[in-house]
């Protein structure tokens, strides 16, 4: 049973590790948005800079495993591209050798008062958790909440690593013995290094064991070099397996580069040692050299540094190999079309503003279609929840974010080359459109999440509430559909029709909120379901607002009296006798309120029948 509990403890540590990685990555994405993405992209724009970045980060947190997993998480969150991550991976392999140098220079008492001691995982993790919980529980701002989630995720990740190590700590004596059993059998020494590191999950810990042995009984170079080579391989294999769980192709490629690099590095080192031994460059004295703790640290550092320096110029070749090993998953035709549109944003066209704006217009039209499709999918979840559809909604939302980021960067590049006023106006409307469609997608995603929360808590809406929100949902869909078509075709009449229907939506939301409160007062609706109902109404209203704002900007593209005075135009329109506005408003008011009144009459009849019985 003892073995069983150790396995359970190990799996528990792995669960904490994975959850911490996911929590931190999600919180980083939510809080930082484009700012962090741009900073990381700039910091890792070249493999050499990424190499330095990866080395420094690993020096601080003293774990190449954590650095690689964090990098995989950032790739998955969209903060880094796969190719930007390659330099970080190479740097992480060098940075992890610093731990051995720290062990060499400090004993425990000296370490406890050192600044570097602060960065040990068992000190940093509880500190991150403490600060994170304070931010979440006592600071009310959204930024503080997101920062707290990042820190808690960071702390849970490291606590998972610590917990995994502790779950096998009782095996330490056996592992130490294994490391010196094969001084004359280099293959077995290599395999032991792989095995022990794979179990402990830390190359630094295994090298630390070697250093402890070197300090007490001494070890020879010929007895530890093969083990250290194995340590390097074992370190990357564990990371590779962990990073593959639920990962996207680019994340798997990042983990694969880590393996490819270490295999090539170990091969180069083994060949170098073999050639050196055969040619006499490595003498018997050097081969049998007694190593103390510092000597083991130096061997480990050299074995990490030399391959990294040699292979850094070939970082792009390593990336090419990883892409061939891990091909893209088959994509839906919808995704393929979007990828094609993204590729059409050719930076070579930015000097010709008119051509460039045509390309960005094409991509934003795709965004409009995706926003409408995701809205339909999110609302349909309320009436027939499908977990697989939720995944597709998530994927579409990621696509919308990518499209918005890419188009925004492209329009910024075009900006300095715009000469014609007409192009300037079109650029302004495009910026407004990509923002409106991206935010409409966010609100659709919020609706889906509200439905998911409702389902997961076993809640449900009454038939009356479902029917009511269907009316509001149809009205908002009409607003969104007209806005999408108006943007894609430039149809001014369609754009004019959006604002009066948006006013009907505002009125519907007020009415449905009042009815909802009455249901809660009468005890026909529980509080939790009521909260989700209000959240959905709020998201519907915000989608309608985004459409209204964009529609007015579309009108301004063709009417100089509206351009730059959009808010004033809407205010004046609501207080005017504009025949078209009030005709469209009244037609849609009667249409949607007619449905609501019909629902109310049916509900009253049902209540009366129940009372009679």
GUKE-359146 format. One line per 10 residues: number of its first residue (from 0); for each residue y, z, x of C-alpha. Coordinates in Angstrom, 3 decimals, m for minus. Each point is the difference from the previous one (the first is absolute). Layout:
# GUKE-359146
NUM = Y Z X | ... .
***
This chain:
# GUKE-359146
0 = 0.000 0.000 0.000 | 2.338 0.652 2.924 | m0.102 m3.676 0.960 | 0.774 m0.934 m3.617 | 3.108 2.199 m0.047 | 1.182 m1.483 3.293 | m0.333 m3.483 m1.475 | 1.904 1.080 m3.121 | 2.728 1.491 2.202 | 0.170 m3.219 2.013 .
10 = 0.312 m2.092 m3.174 | 2.651 2.382 m1.310 | 2.026 m0.504 3.173 | m0.385 m3.756 m0.373 | 1.190 0.223 m3.618 | 3.094 1.938 1.073 | 0.630 m2.512 2.761 | m0.165 m2.988 m2.366 | 2.058 1.663 m2.725 | 2.683 1.040 2.482 .
20 = 0.226 m3.542 1.337 | 0.358 m1.452 m3.481 | 2.518 2.600 m1.151 | 2.187 m0.461 3.051 | m0.120 m3.817 m0.172 | 0.874 m0.042 m3.713 | 2.858 2.450 0.482 | 1.387 m1.938 2.958 | m0.003 m3.157 m2.067 | 1.665 1.684 m2.963 .
30 = 2.703 1.813 1.961 | 0.908 m2.426 2.742 | m0.218 m3.403 m1.648 | 1.444 m2.854 1.997 | 1.917 2.212 2.458 | m3.051 1.433 1.772 | m1.783 m3.317 m0.192 | 2.915 m1.730 1.739 | 0.229 2.722 2.665 | m3.711 m0.160 0.795 .
40 = 0.069 m3.793 0.022 | 2.855 0.097 2.502 | m1.676 2.695 2.133 | m3.244 m1.968 0.181 | 1.335 m3.549 0.040 | m1.740 m0.604 3.349 | m3.376 1.298 1.193 | 1.590 1.689 3.049 | 2.378 2.015 m2.188 | m2.837 0.863 m2.371 .
50 = m2.043 1.083 3.021 | 2.705 2.459 1.086 | 0.393 1.196 m3.589 | m3.742 0.622 m0.378 | m0.179 1.792 3.354 | 2.875 2.351 m0.840 | m1.282 0.847 m3.476 | m3.478 0.758 1.319 | 1.460 2.118 2.810 | 1.774 2.108 m2.611 .
60 = m2.824 0.460 m2.506 | m2.741 m0.055 2.677 | m2.404 m2.044 m2.096 | m0.595 m3.727 0.335 | m2.189 0.231 m3.121 | 2.924 1.292 m2.036 | 2.363 m2.613 1.437 | m2.371 m2.860 m0.780 | m0.691 1.288 m3.512 | 3.719 0.479 m0.627 .
70 = 0.612 m3.545 1.208 | m2.717 m1.306 m2.313 | 1.678 1.882 m2.846 | 3.410 m1.489 0.829 | m1.503 m3.480 0.059 | m1.531 0.645 m3.408 | 3.322 1.314 m1.348 | 1.787 m3.097 1.245 | 2.171 1.703 2.625 | m1.691 m1.925 2.814 .
80 = m1.646 m3.375 0.190 | m3.418 m0.220 1.597 | 1.363 m1.717 3.122 | 2.715 2.626 0.432 | m2.710 2.657 0.041 | m1.910 m1.476 2.961 | 2.388 1.326 2.656 | m0.097 3.465 m1.582 | m3.809 m0.017 0.149 | 0.029 m0.771 3.727 .
90 = 2.631 2.675 0.616 | m1.973 2.610 m1.937 | m2.945 m0.492 2.370 | 2.228 0.879 2.956 | 1.853 2.853 m1.706 | m3.188 1.919 m0.705 | m0.567 0.450 3.753 | 3.073 2.244 0.137 | m1.934 2.817 m1.683 | m2.301 0.213 3.003 .
100 = 3.027 0.272 2.278 | 1.379 2.818 m2.164 | m3.327 1.850 0.177 | 0.158 m0.463 3.751 | 3.506 1.447 0.343 | m0.082 2.910 m2.456 | m2.238 2.849 m0.895 | 0.088 1.426 m3.513 | 2.639 2.663 0.678 | 2.314 m2.489 1.679 .
110 = m0.569 m2.497 m2.780 | 1.043 2.430 m2.721 | 3.586 0.151 1.281 | 0.272 m3.653 0.871 | 1.821 m2.577 m2.100 | m3.043 m2.274 0.268 | m2.170 2.737 m1.514 | 1.997 m0.473 m3.200 | m1.538 m3.459 m0.422 | m3.610 1.201 m0.031 .
120 = m1.624 m0.918 m3.298 | m0.960 3.590 m0.876 | 3.667 1.034 0.331 | 1.646 m3.083 m1.445 | m2.241 m0.270 m3.092 | 0.739 3.416 m1.565 | 3.694 m0.366 0.861 | 0.130 m3.404 m1.730 | m1.829 1.439 m3.025 | 2.373 2.969 m0.213 .
130 = 3.180 m2.080 0.216 | m1.466 m2.577 m2.373 | m0.825 2.589 m2.684 | 3.488 1.502 0.325 | 1.528 m3.447 m0.548 | m2.197 m0.664 m3.044 | 0.262 3.407 m1.707 | 3.513 1.202 0.793 | 2.158 m3.079 0.630 | 0.684 m1.995 m3.134 .
140 = 1.222 m3.326 1.385 | m2.268 m3.035 m0.074 | 0.509 m0.620 3.726 | m1.095 3.535 0.851 | m3.011 m0.389 m2.277 | m1.049 m3.217 1.725 | 0.536 1.549 3.437 | m2.137 2.942 m1.073 | m2.788 m2.345 m1.130 | 0.109 m1.798 3.363 .
150 = m0.237 3.287 1.908 | m2.782 1.363 m2.210 | m1.955 m3.229 0.435 | 0.572 0.225 3.759 | m1.191 3.602 0.056 | m3.076 m0.679 m2.150 | m0.934 m2.923 2.273 | 0.041 2.211 3.088 | m1.683 2.897 m1.757 | m2.777 m2.420 m0.870 .
160 = m0.359 m0.922 3.669 | m0.037 3.661 0.992 | m2.517 0.863 m2.722 | m2.338 m2.798 1.108 | 0.151 1.267 3.560 | m0.662 3.595 m1.028 | m2.982 m0.994 m2.147 | m1.877 m1.089 3.125 | 1.450 2.537 2.460 | m3.316 1.885 0.124 .
170 = m1.474 m3.070 1.716 | 2.394 0.336 2.938 | m2.489 1.484 2.521 | m2.615 m2.652 m0.762 | 2.584 m2.735 0.349 | 1.216 1.346 3.318 | m3.551 m0.107 1.360 | m0.478 m3.576 m1.117 | 3.041 m1.157 1.935 | m1.535 0.791 3.403 .
180 = m3.642 m0.873 m0.581 | 0.252 m3.634 1.023 | 1.780 m0.257 3.365 | m2.524 m2.600 1.133 | m0.340 m1.770 m3.350 | 3.336 m1.610 m0.756 | m1.133 m1.674 m3.230 | m1.146 3.279 m1.483 | 3.196 1.681 1.209 | 2.009 m2.711 m1.757 .
190 = m1.967 0.457 m3.237 | 0.421 3.766 0.127 | 3.760 m0.447 0.366 | 0.007 m2.256 m3.076 | m2.179 2.380 m2.023 | 1.828 3.224 0.832 | 3.432 m1.489 m0.598 | m1.193 m1.492 m3.267 | m1.117 3.427 m1.168 | 3.010 2.005 1.197 .
200 = 2.502 m2.686 m1.097 | 2.187 0.566 3.047 | m0.123 m1.592 3.434 | 2.442 2.640 1.243 | m2.427 2.753 m0.989 | m2.908 m1.619 1.847 | 2.089 m0.609 3.109 | 1.163 3.623 m0.314 | m3.642 1.112 0.095 | m0.472 m2.067 3.164 .
210 = 3.103 1.585 1.517 | m1.274 3.482 m0.803 | m3.307 m0.801 1.685 | 1.804 m1.493 2.992 | 2.042 3.193 0.391 | m3.034 2.279 m0.193 | m2.968 m1.788 1.587 | 1.494 m3.292 1.202 | m0.987 m3.558 m0.907 | m0.289 m3.189 2.034 .
220 = 1.681 m3.327 m0.715 | m3.346 m1.759 m0.278 | m1.074 2.537 m2.601 | 2.992 m0.265 m2.343 | 1.387 m3.572 0.187 | m2.645 m1.393 m2.384 | 0.546 2.901 m2.404 | 3.760 m0.640 0.001 | m0.621 m3.686 m0.726 | m2.188 1.084 m2.908 .
230 = 2.672 2.430 m1.178 | 2.464 m2.889 m0.317 | m2.441 m1.979 m2.146 | m1.043 2.978 m2.140 | 3.641 0.792 m0.671 | 0.694 m3.449 m1.495 | m3.237 m0.323 m1.983 | 0.691 3.118 m2.051 | 3.558 m1.124 m0.658 | m1.273 m3.424 m1.021 .
240 = m2.428 1.421 m2.560 | 2.596 2.360 m1.506 | 2.702 m2.672 m0.162 | m2.222 m2.480 m1.844 | m0.429 2.188 m3.089 | 1.923 m1.644 m2.849 | 2.044 m2.036 2.472 | 1.685 m3.372 m0.376 | m0.913 m2.873 2.379 | 3.042 0.587 2.237 .
250 = m0.884 3.696 0.286 | m3.577 m0.856 0.963 | 1.355 m2.451 2.595 | 2.126 2.738 1.562 | m3.063 2.246 0.316 | m2.011 m2.983 1.295 | 2.544 m0.687 2.758 | m0.491 3.601 1.106 | m3.750 m0.616 0.376 | 0.404 m3.433 1.642 .
260 = 2.467 1.376 2.518 | m2.185 2.965 0.967 | m3.147 m2.117 0.336 | 1.824 m2.497 2.234 | 1.602 2.853 1.960 | m3.356 1.727 0.571 | m1.550 m3.311 1.071 | 2.820 m0.714 2.472 | m0.247 3.497 1.473 | m3.784 m0.177 0.324 .
270 = 0.233 m3.396 1.717 | 2.747 1.276 2.279 | m2.070 3.002 1.020 | m3.094 m2.154 0.559 | 1.882 m2.517 2.137 | 1.742 2.799 1.903 | m3.310 1.689 0.711 | m1.711 m3.236 1.087 | 2.850 m1.071 2.264 | 0.494 3.409 1.580 .
280 = 3.492 0.509 m1.441 | m1.381 3.107 m1.675 | m1.568 1.986 2.847 | m2.771 2.584 m0.254 | 2.571 2.707 0.592 | 2.067 m1.176 m2.954 | m3.073 m0.584 m2.174 | m1.257 3.540 0.577 | 3.448 1.612 0.020 | 0.111 3.498 m1.455 .
290 = 2.537 0.122 m2.859 | 1.927 3.011 m1.203 | 1.802 0.164 m3.351 | 2.874 m2.116 1.322 | m2.396 m2.589 1.419 | m1.694 m0.466 m3.366 | 3.434 m0.349 m1.636 | 0.985 m2.631 2.565 | m3.177 m2.037 m0.472 | 0.451 0.110 m3.743 .
300 = 3.674 m1.033 0.318 | m0.767 m2.886 2.377 | m2.807 m1.233 m2.251 | 2.493 m0.043 m2.893 | 3.012 m1.427 1.808 | m1.416 m2.886 2.077 | m1.641 m1.925 m2.889 | 3.083 0.505 m2.178 | 2.299 m1.511 2.633 | m2.409 m2.901 0.581 .
310 = m0.558 m0.759 m3.685 | 3.517 0.569 m1.367 | 1.087 m3.600 0.800 | m2.971 m1.176 m2.091 | 0.887 2.084 m3.066 | 0.412 m3.103 m2.175 | m3.428 m1.273 1.109 | m1.547 3.313 m1.038 | 1.728 m0.383 m3.371 | m1.354 m3.563 m0.368 .
320 = m3.530 1.234 0.713 | 0.327 2.817 m2.558 | 1.200 m2.486 m2.634 | m3.065 m2.169 0.607 | m2.323 3.010 m0.216 | 1.693 1.320 m3.170 | 0.944 m2.985 m2.192 | 2.232 0.345 m3.030 | m1.675 0.931 m3.258 | m0.137 m2.771 m2.600 .
330 = 3.274 0.054 m1.921 | 0.760 m0.874 m3.581 | 1.844 m3.234 m0.659 | 3.034 2.042 m1.039 | 0.093 1.768 3.382 | m0.599 m3.241 1.883 | 2.994 m1.600 m1.725 | 2.187 2.952 0.945 | m1.141 m0.084 3.622 | 0.928 m3.678 0.011 .
340 = 3.463 0.799 m1.344 | 0.474 2.684 2.647 | m0.869 m2.504 2.726 | 2.607 m2.385 m1.420 | 2.757 2.427 1.037 | 0.467 m1.944 3.218 | 2.512 1.700 2.314 | 0.801 m3.389 1.492 | 1.683 m0.962 m3.283 | 2.489 2.871 m0.085 .
350 = 2.666 m2.091 1.737 | m0.113 m2.339 m3.007 | 0.931 2.458 m2.735 | m0.611 m2.283 m2.970 | m3.552 m0.832 1.116 | m0.712 3.622 0.862 | 1.214 1.224 m3.410 | m2.290 m2.506 m1.681 | m2.946 1.614 1.816 | 1.025 3.547 m0.928 .
360 = 0.569 m1.127 m3.604 | m3.581 m1.240 m0.140 | m1.330 3.371 1.172 | 2.154 2.002 m2.439 | m1.309 m2.132 m2.868 | m3.477 1.062 1.063 | 1.213 3.610 m0.010 | 1.190 m0.473 m3.574 | m3.433 m1.192 m1.117 | m1.758 2.865 1.793 .
370 = 2.355 2.569 m1.569 | m0.728 m1.361 m3.493 | m3.760 m0.082 0.617 | m0.022 3.550 1.312 | 2.025 1.192 m2.979 | m2.531 m1.529 m2.409 | m2.901 1.492 1.971 | 1.577 3.480 0.174 | 0.727 0.118 m3.731 | m3.478 m1.257 m0.886 .
380 = m1.452 3.019 1.864 | 1.414 2.233 m2.721 | m2.186 m1.627 m2.638 | m3.100 m0.810 2.086 | m0.115 1.790 3.357 | m1.831 m1.898 2.781 | m0.293 1.594 3.506 | m0.488 m3.430 1.612 | 3.207 m1.268 m1.580 | 1.804 3.011 1.488 .
390 = m1.023 m1.200 3.475 | 1.378 m3.467 m0.754 | 3.258 1.504 m1.250 | 0.261 1.927 3.289 | m0.620 m3.209 1.956 | 2.659 m1.879 m1.951 | 2.480 2.807 0.604 | m0.681 m0.225 3.753 | 0.564 m3.751 m0.197 | 3.308 0.522 m1.804 .
400 = 1.115 2.426 2.716 | m0.973 m2.454 2.746 | 1.762 m2.868 m1.741 | 3.159 2.063 m0.538 | 0.091 1.154 3.639 | m0.631 m3.491 1.384 | 2.576 m1.661 m2.265 | 2.620 2.648 0.680 | m0.369 m0.425 3.773 | 0.140 m3.763 m0.397 .
410 = 3.197 0.128 m2.078 | 1.609 2.244 2.614 | m0.844 m2.592 2.676 | 1.447 m2.780 m2.159 | 3.196 1.929 m0.684 | 1.862 m0.944 3.194 | m0.703 m3.706 m0.552 | 1.320 m0.263 m3.574 | 3.080 m2.207 m0.235 | 0.121 m1.205 m3.617 .
420 = 1.227 2.414 m2.669 | m2.715 m1.266 m2.329 | m2.653 1.088 2.511 | 1.697 3.377 0.346 | m0.184 0.537 m3.756 | m3.648 m1.084 m0.119 | m0.846 2.411 2.824 | 1.640 2.839 m1.935 | m2.034 m0.750 m3.133 | m3.192 m0.289 2.059 .
430 = 0.564 3.455 1.509 | 0.561 1.368 m3.502 | m3.125 m1.779 m1.296 | m2.379 1.191 2.719 | 1.268 3.566 m0.497 | m0.375 m0.194 m3.790 | m3.506 m1.476 0.075 | m1.171 2.417 2.704 | 1.325 2.999 m1.953 | m1.448 m1.324 m3.255 .
440 = m3.326 m0.098 1.831 | 0.515 3.616 1.101 | 0.630 1.097 m3.593 | m3.069 m1.926 m1.201 | m1.972 1.841 2.673 | 1.397 3.290 m1.321 | m1.284 m0.871 m3.473 | m3.462 m0.646 1.432 | 0.074 3.323 1.868 | 1.020 1.840 m3.174 .
450 = m2.957 m1.567 m1.795 | m2.292 0.958 2.890 | 1.214 3.614 m0.119 | m0.518 0.071 m3.754 | m3.568 m1.320 0.312 | m0.914 2.261 2.929 | 1.138 3.088 m1.944 | m1.917 m1.026 m3.101 | 3.209 m0.466 m1.979 | 0.686 m2.663 m2.567 .
460 = 2.750 m1.225 m2.284 | m0.229 0.108 m3.760 | m0.425 m3.331 m1.778 | 3.594 0.316 m1.182 | 1.315 0.508 3.552 | m2.050 m2.935 1.330 | 1.321 m2.272 m2.736 | 3.572 1.062 0.688 | m0.153 m0.510 3.733 | m1.589 m3.419 m0.631 .
470 = 3.134 m0.984 m1.934 | 2.278 1.114 2.839 | m2.316 m1.633 2.555 | 0.160 m3.337 m1.839 | 3.794 0.173 m0.154 | 0.251 0.696 3.735 | m2.461 m2.792 0.727 | 2.235 m2.391 m1.917 | 2.980 1.147 2.082 | m1.968 m0.413 3.243 .
480 = m1.449 m3.375 m1.033 | 3.444 m1.411 m0.874 | 1.460 1.316 3.251 | m2.804 m1.554 2.065 | 0.380 m3.362 m1.739 | 3.792 0.117 0.237 | m0.204 0.643 3.739 | m2.630 m2.663 0.642 | 1.717 m2.703 m2.074 | 3.657 1.032 0.135 .
490 = 0.092 m0.129 m3.836 | 3.295 1.607 m1.015 | m0.899 0.489 m3.655 | m3.130 1.911 0.926 | 2.078 2.156 2.349 | 2.512 0.681 m2.803 | m2.791 1.116 m2.327 | m1.183 2.776 2.315 | 2.857 2.485 m0.491 | m0.185 0.225 m3.834 .
500 = m3.778 0.584 0.118 | 0.515 2.585 2.744 | 2.319 1.847 m2.401 | m2.777 m0.016 m2.600 | m2.347 1.479 2.640 | 2.480 2.821 0.694 | 0.152 0.756 m3.723 | m3.817 m0.115 m0.271 | m0.398 2.459 2.871 | 2.413 2.452 m1.661 .
510 = m1.806 m0.326 m3.312 | m3.476 0.384 1.494 | 1.118 3.014 2.021 | 1.163 1.675 m3.202 | m3.268 m0.797 m1.792 | m1.954 1.268 2.973 | 1.859 3.326 0.002 | m0.745 0.363 m3.698 | m3.721 m0.589 0.625 | 0.008 2.692 2.681 .
520 = 1.822 2.383 m2.354 | m2.566 m0.662 m2.715 | m2.857 0.591 2.470 | m1.284 m3.576 m0.263 | 0.504 m0.599 3.721 | m0.810 2.257 2.967 | 2.573 0.688 2.688 | m1.784 m1.838 2.837 | m0.471 m3.212 m1.986 | 3.593 0.354 m1.164 .
530 = 1.264 0.042 3.586 | m1.893 m3.213 0.788 | 1.407 m1.598 m3.159 | 3.557 0.831 1.065 | m0.654 m1.265 3.535 | m1.244 m3.327 m1.340 | 3.012 m0.414 m2.277 | 2.259 0.718 2.978 | m1.765 m2.641 2.131 | 0.229 m2.550 m2.822 .
540 = 3.721 0.613 m0.383 | 0.593 m0.363 3.749 | m1.829 m3.335 0.116 | 2.216 m1.168 m2.844 | 3.104 1.208 1.868 | m1.007 m1.897 3.151 | m0.440 m3.180 m2.040 | 3.350 0.421 m1.715 | 1.801 0.384 3.325 | m1.692 m3.071 1.489 .
550 = 0.645 m2.127 m3.089 | 3.740 0.701 0.244 | m0.019 m1.045 3.666 | m1.785 m3.229 m0.970 | 2.815 m0.656 m2.491 | 2.553 0.768 2.718 | m1.478 m2.732 2.175 | 1.391 m2.526 m2.463 | 3.026 1.907 m1.369 | 2.722 1.124 2.382 .
560 = 1.448 2.341 m2.661 | m3.190 2.086 0.118 | m0.643 m0.186 3.745 | 1.023 3.256 1.664 | 0.805 1.570 m3.396 | m3.544 0.398 m1.326 | 0.352 3.601 m1.208 | 3.295 m0.709 m1.722 | m1.513 m3.086 m1.637 | m2.840 2.061 m1.506 .
570 = 2.435 2.706 m1.173 | 2.249 m2.564 m1.673 | m2.984 m1.759 m1.561 | m1.168 3.186 m1.704 | 3.474 0.525 m1.500 | 0.607 m3.602 m0.987 | m0.660 m2.153 m3.046 | m2.043 m2.487 2.024 | m1.981 m1.877 m2.664 | m2.946 m0.904 2.227 .
580 = m0.403 3.542 1.336 | m0.044 1.646 m3.430 | m2.164 m2.705 m1.569 | m2.647 0.417 2.730 | 0.300 3.785 m0.156 | m0.450 0.150 m3.777 | m2.944 m2.426 0.015 | m1.881 2.076 2.579 | 1.043 3.309 m1.553 | m1.507 m1.077 m3.308 .
590 = m3.092 m1.347 1.780 | m0.890 3.136 1.953 | 1.318 2.609 m2.418 | m1.823 m1.808 m2.772 | m3.222 0.659 1.913 | 0.975 3.644 0.546 | 0.798 0.570 m3.655 | m3.304 m1.568 m0.973 | m1.793 2.419 2.338 | 1.893 2.939 m1.483 .
600 = m0.891 m0.966 m3.549 | m3.670 m0.335 0.956 | 0.060 3.399 1.693 | 1.599 1.614 m3.081 | m2.615 m1.530 m2.283 | m2.789 1.292 2.231 | 1.527 3.495 0.008 | 0.338 m0.046 m3.809 | m3.636 m1.052 m0.466 | m1.152 2.764 2.334 .
610 = 2.056 2.569 m1.965 | m1.463 m1.129 m3.358 | m3.532 0.331 1.319 .
***
